[in-house]
Amino acid sequence: MNISMKTTVLDYKIELLEERIGNTPLQKIEHVFQKPGVQLFAKLEWDQLGGSVKARPAFEIIKQAIVKGKLGQGQSLLDATSGNTGIAYAIIGDELGIPVTICLPQNASKERVELLEKYNAEIIFTSPFGSTDESQEKAFELASENPDRYFYANQYANENNWKAHYLNTGKEIYEQTKGSVTHFVAGLGTTGTFTGAGTRLKEYNQDIQIISLQPEIAMHGLEGWKHMETAKVPKIYRPELADNSLRVSTEEAYALLEEVFYNESLLISPSAAANLAGAIKVAQSLDSGTVVTVFPDNADKYSEVLETIFNKEKNGTVLN
């Protein structure tokens, strides 16, 4: 196969992948929150390739690296992740024939590890106590020592992370609410969703309020979230974009999991529950408005969440 034919096949595969990313449903939250004059919606981001919001930045990062010649033949894509971005990288890489190497904290859920292995990603585990900060350090070390072997995607500093949400997520929210969105609420991890969607929404209407969410304390159980005062701050983070910033505890997020399942028929992840907890706080403070948040993924990759909802033996009760 000649070079032009290879390019054509690769371009075609990229186009097919792009059709499977984004355009996720906007779900009205009708039961766990109710207040006259105020609406609350969530983007169901698991309804796309890889089952999480991270399909958006992972695809844009890989696509732009290929287009700009930064990800060459024989190179591996390398990055640090808490799981979902790595899974998206692995699926896309498997489709495009690009090797993927992931630096991952050792306490990542078994479901995430199994998915990474399923899609042939090489996993380099880092300490369960160092979070993704330590994983980033390991990825940087590997990339520095082997510049020809790896393309270091560095999602925490890669402009294509937030641009994926600027180009699509923010646009989708505005169009799906028919321009009625008044508040956008997002937790901070890589900060790509917050930065990208928030920037786009502000361009549509400066009066739209952008609210960032962080864990209440440094030692928290919200996978993928960052406590900015104590964590390595992503280079793409734009704190000035936030009109307000709220704190969410691990406990209040987990308390919502069962309530959302039984009242909204949605099996959400802890990070989705944390986003919802913050969005409810915002919605409760309003007399009128439309609040939108993002459910990054569902509970498919969190066996402990399923145990929390369906097995109450730890609390002395069992669900019938």
C-alpha positions as CSV (number, residue, x, y, z in Angstrom):
1,M,0.0,0.0,0.0
2,N,1.5,3.4,-1.0
3,I,1.7,6.4,1.3
4,S,-1.3,8.2,-0.2
5,M,-3.5,5.1,0.2
6,K,-2.4,4.8,3.9
7,T,-3.3,8.4,4.4
8,T,-6.7,7.9,2.8
9,V,-7.5,4.9,5.0
10,L,-6.3,6.7,8.2
11,D,-8.4,9.7,7.3
12,Y,-11.5,7.5,6.7
13,K,-11.0,5.7,10.0
14,I,-10.7,9.1,11.8
15,E,-14.0,10.3,10.2
16,L,-15.8,7.1,11.3
17,L,-14.5,7.5,14.9
18,E,-15.6,11.2,14.9
19,E,-19.2,10.1,14.2
20,R,-19.2,8.1,17.5
21,I,-18.1,11.0,19.7
22,G,-20.2,13.7,21.3
23,N,-23.8,14.7,20.6
24,T,-24.8,13.2,23.9
25,P,-28.3,13.5,25.3
26,L,-29.3,16.2,27.7
27,Q,-31.3,14.7,30.5
28,K,-33.7,16.7,32.7
29,I,-33.4,16.0,36.4
30,E,-37.0,15.9,37.6
31,H,-37.2,14.1,40.9
32,V,-34.1,14.6,43.1
33,F,-34.4,18.3,42.5
34,Q,-37.7,20.2,42.1
35,K,-38.2,24.0,42.3
36,P,-40.7,26.1,40.4
37,G,-39.1,28.3,37.8
38,V,-35.8,26.4,37.9
39,Q,-34.7,23.6,35.6
40,L,-31.8,21.2,36.1
41,F,-30.2,19.2,33.2
42,A,-27.2,16.8,32.9
43,K,-25.3,15.7,29.8
44,L,-25.1,11.9,29.7
45,E,-21.6,11.6,28.6
46,W,-21.4,7.9,28.8
47,D,-23.5,7.7,25.6
48,Q,-20.5,7.8,23.3
49,L,-17.3,6.0,22.3
50,G,-15.6,4.6,25.4
51,G,-18.4,5.4,27.7
52,S,-17.2,8.7,29.1
53,V,-16.7,12.4,28.5
54,K,-13.0,11.7,27.9
55,A,-13.7,10.5,24.4
56,R,-14.0,14.1,23.3
57,P,-10.5,15.3,24.4
58,A,-8.8,12.0,23.7
59,F,-10.0,12.1,20.1
60,E,-9.1,15.7,19.5
61,I,-5.7,15.2,21.0
62,I,-4.9,12.2,18.8
63,K,-6.5,13.7,15.7
64,Q,-4.5,17.0,15.9
65,A,-1.3,15.1,16.7
66,I,-1.7,13.1,13.5
67,V,-2.7,16.1,11.4
68,K,0.3,18.1,12.7
69,G,2.8,15.2,12.3
70,K,3.5,15.0,16.0
71,L,2.4,11.4,16.3
72,G,4.6,9.5,13.9
73,Q,4.7,6.0,12.6
74,G,5.9,3.5,15.2
75,Q,5.5,6.0,18.1
76,S,3.4,5.2,21.2
77,L,0.9,7.7,22.6
78,L,1.9,8.2,26.2
79,D,-0.2,9.9,29.0
80,A,-1.1,9.9,32.6
81,T,-4.8,9.3,33.6
82,S,-7.1,8.2,36.4
83,G,-8.7,5.8,33.9
84,N,-11.3,7.2,31.5
85,T,-9.0,9.2,29.2
86,G,-6.7,6.2,29.0
87,I,-9.6,4.0,28.0
88,A,-10.6,6.5,25.3
89,Y,-7.0,6.6,24.1
90,A,-6.8,2.8,24.0
91,I,-10.0,2.4,22.0
92,I,-9.0,5.1,19.5
93,G,-5.5,3.8,19.3
94,D,-6.7,0.3,18.7
95,E,-8.9,1.5,15.9
96,L,-6.1,3.5,14.3
97,G,-3.2,1.1,14.9
98,I,-1.5,3.5,17.3
99,P,0.2,1.9,20.4
100,V,-0.9,3.4,23.7
101,T,1.0,3.6,27.0
102,I,-0.8,4.7,30.1
103,C,0.6,5.7,33.5
104,L,-2.1,4.9,36.0
105,P,-2.5,5.0,39.8
106,Q,-2.5,1.5,41.2
107,N,-5.8,2.0,42.9
108,A,-7.7,2.5,39.7
109,S,-10.8,0.3,39.5
110,K,-10.4,-3.2,38.2
111,E,-13.0,-2.5,35.5
112,R,-10.8,0.3,34.1
113,V,-7.7,-1.8,34.2
114,E,-9.5,-4.6,32.4
115,L,-10.7,-2.2,29.6
116,L,-7.2,-0.8,29.1
117,E,-5.9,-4.4,28.8
118,K,-8.7,-5.3,26.4
119,Y,-7.7,-2.6,24.0
120,N,-4.0,-3.5,24.2
121,A,-2.8,-0.5,26.2
122,E,0.5,-0.9,28.0
123,I,-0.1,0.0,31.7
124,I,2.6,1.5,33.9
125,F,1.3,1.6,37.5
126,T,2.2,4.3,39.9
127,S,1.7,4.5,43.7
128,P,-1.9,4.4,44.9
129,F,-1.1,7.3,47.2
130,G,0.4,9.7,44.7
131,S,-2.8,10.2,42.6
132,T,-2.5,11.3,39.0
133,D,0.1,13.9,40.0
134,E,2.6,11.0,40.4
135,S,1.4,9.4,37.2
136,Q,2.1,12.7,35.4
137,E,5.6,12.7,36.8
138,K,6.2,9.2,35.6
139,A,4.9,10.0,32.1
140,F,7.1,13.1,31.9
141,E,10.1,11.0,32.9
142,L,9.4,8.4,30.3
143,A,8.9,11.0,27.6
144,S,12.0,12.8,28.5
145,E,14.1,9.7,28.4
146,N,12.6,8.3,25.2
147,P,11.5,11.2,23.0
148,D,11.6,9.2,19.8
149,R,9.6,6.3,21.2
150,Y,6.7,8.4,22.7
151,F,4.3,11.2,21.8
152,Y,3.5,12.6,25.2
153,A,-0.1,13.7,24.9
154,N,-0.1,15.5,28.4
155,Q,-3.8,16.0,28.6
156,Y,-3.3,18.4,31.6
157,A,-1.5,20.9,29.4
158,N,-2.7,20.0,25.9
159,E,-4.8,22.8,24.4
160,N,-6.8,20.3,22.4
161,N,-8.3,19.0,25.6
162,W,-10.3,22.1,26.3
163,K,-10.8,22.9,22.7
164,A,-12.7,19.6,22.2
165,H,-15.3,21.0,24.7
166,Y,-15.1,24.5,23.2
167,L,-15.9,23.1,19.7
168,N,-18.6,20.7,20.8
169,T,-19.7,20.3,24.4
170,G,-20.5,24.0,24.9
171,K,-22.1,24.3,21.6
172,E,-24.3,21.2,22.2
173,I,-25.4,22.6,25.6
174,Y,-26.4,25.9,24.2
175,E,-28.3,24.4,21.3
176,Q,-30.0,21.6,23.3
177,T,-31.3,24.2,25.8
178,K,-32.3,26.5,22.9
179,G,-30.1,29.2,24.4
180,S,-32.0,29.1,27.8
181,V,-29.0,27.9,29.9
182,T,-28.2,30.4,32.6
183,H,-25.7,28.4,34.7
184,F,-23.0,25.8,33.8
185,V,-21.6,23.7,36.6
186,A,-18.5,21.5,36.2
187,G,-16.0,19.7,38.5
188,L,-12.3,20.3,38.1
189,G,-10.0,17.5,37.0
190,T,-7.9,18.2,33.9
191,T,-10.3,21.3,33.8
192,G,-10.9,20.7,30.1
193,T,-14.7,20.5,30.4
194,F,-14.9,23.6,32.6
195,T,-12.5,25.6,30.5
196,G,-13.7,24.6,27.0
197,A,-17.5,24.5,27.5
198,G,-17.4,27.5,29.9
199,T,-15.5,29.6,27.4
200,R,-17.9,28.7,24.6
201,L,-21.0,29.5,26.6
202,K,-19.6,32.8,27.7
203,E,-19.1,33.7,24.0
204,Y,-22.8,32.9,23.4
205,N,-23.9,35.0,26.4
206,Q,-21.7,36.8,28.9
207,D,-24.5,36.5,31.5
208,I,-24.3,32.7,31.6
209,Q,-22.8,31.9,35.0
210,I,-19.9,29.4,35.0
211,I,-19.4,27.6,38.3
212,S,-16.5,25.3,39.1
213,L,-16.6,22.5,41.7
214,Q,-13.7,21.1,43.8
215,P,-13.5,18.5,46.5
216,E,-14.1,19.8,49.9
217,I,-10.8,18.5,51.3
218,A,-7.4,17.3,49.8
219,M,-8.0,13.7,50.9
220,H,-11.1,12.9,49.0
221,G,-12.7,10.0,47.1
222,L,-13.8,11.7,43.9
223,E,-11.8,10.0,41.3
224,G,-10.5,12.3,38.6
225,W,-11.2,15.5,40.6
226,K,-8.5,17.8,41.9
227,H,-8.2,19.8,45.1
228,M,-6.5,22.7,43.5
229,E,-4.8,24.1,46.6
230,T,-2.9,20.9,47.1
231,A,-2.7,19.3,43.6
232,K,-0.6,19.9,40.5
233,V,-2.6,22.6,38.7
234,P,-3.3,21.8,35.0
235,K,-1.8,24.3,32.6
236,I,-5.0,24.6,30.7
237,Y,-7.0,25.7,33.9
238,R,-8.5,29.2,33.7
239,P,-9.7,30.1,37.2
240,E,-10.8,33.5,36.1
241,L,-13.5,32.0,34.0
242,A,-15.5,31.0,37.1
243,D,-18.2,33.3,38.3
244,N,-18.3,31.2,41.5
245,S,-16.6,28.1,42.9
246,L,-18.2,25.6,45.3
247,R,-16.9,22.7,47.3
248,V,-18.4,19.2,47.3
249,S,-17.7,16.5,49.8
250,T,-17.3,12.8,49.0
251,E,-20.0,11.9,51.4
252,E,-22.7,14.1,49.8
253,A,-21.8,12.8,46.3
254,Y,-22.1,9.2,47.4
255,A,-25.3,9.9,49.2
256,L,-26.9,10.9,45.8
257,L,-26.0,7.6,44.1
258,E,-28.9,5.5,45.3
259,E,-31.3,8.5,45.2
260,V,-30.6,9.1,41.6
261,F,-30.9,5.5,40.7
262,Y,-34.3,5.0,42.3
263,N,-35.8,8.3,41.4
264,E,-34.2,9.2,38.0
265,S,-33.4,5.6,36.8
266,L,-29.8,6.6,36.2
267,L,-26.8,4.6,37.4
268,I,-24.2,7.3,37.7
269,S,-20.6,7.4,38.8
270,P,-19.3,9.2,41.9
271,S,-17.9,12.1,39.8
272,A,-21.3,12.5,38.1
273,A,-23.0,12.5,41.5
274,A,-20.5,15.2,42.7
275,N,-21.3,17.3,39.7
276,L,-25.0,16.9,40.5
277,A,-24.5,17.8,44.1
278,G,-22.9,21.0,43.1
279,A,-25.5,21.7,40.4
280,I,-28.3,21.2,43.0
281,K,-26.6,23.7,45.3
282,V,-26.6,26.3,42.5
283,A,-30.2,25.5,41.4
284,Q,-31.5,25.7,45.0
285,S,-30.1,29.3,45.3
286,L,-32.1,30.5,42.2
287,D,-35.6,31.9,41.8
288,S,-35.5,31.1,38.1
289,G,-33.0,29.7,35.6
290,T,-31.7,26.7,33.7
291,V,-28.7,24.9,35.3
292,V,-26.7,22.4,33.2
293,T,-24.0,20.0,34.4
294,V,-22.2,17.0,33.0
295,F,-22.3,13.4,34.0
296,P,-18.8,12.3,32.9
297,D,-19.6,8.6,33.0
298,N,-22.0,6.0,34.6
299,A,-21.3,3.3,37.2
300,D,-20.1,0.6,34.8
301,K,-16.5,1.0,35.8
302,Y,-17.2,1.3,39.5
303,S,-18.0,-2.0,41.2
304,E,-18.0,-0.3,44.6
305,V,-20.8,2.0,43.5
306,L,-23.0,-1.0,42.5
307,E,-22.2,-2.6,45.9
308,T,-23.2,0.7,47.6
309,I,-26.5,0.8,45.8
310,F,-27.5,-2.9,45.8
311,N,-26.0,-4.2,49.0
312,K,-26.5,-2.3,52.2
313,E,-25.0,-5.0,54.5
314,K,-22.3,-2.6,55.7
315,N,-25.0,-0.3,57.1
316,G,-26.9,-3.1,58.7
317,T,-29.7,-3.2,56.0
318,V,-30.2,-5.1,52.9
319,L,-32.3,-3.9,49.9
320,N,-35.1,-6.3,48.8
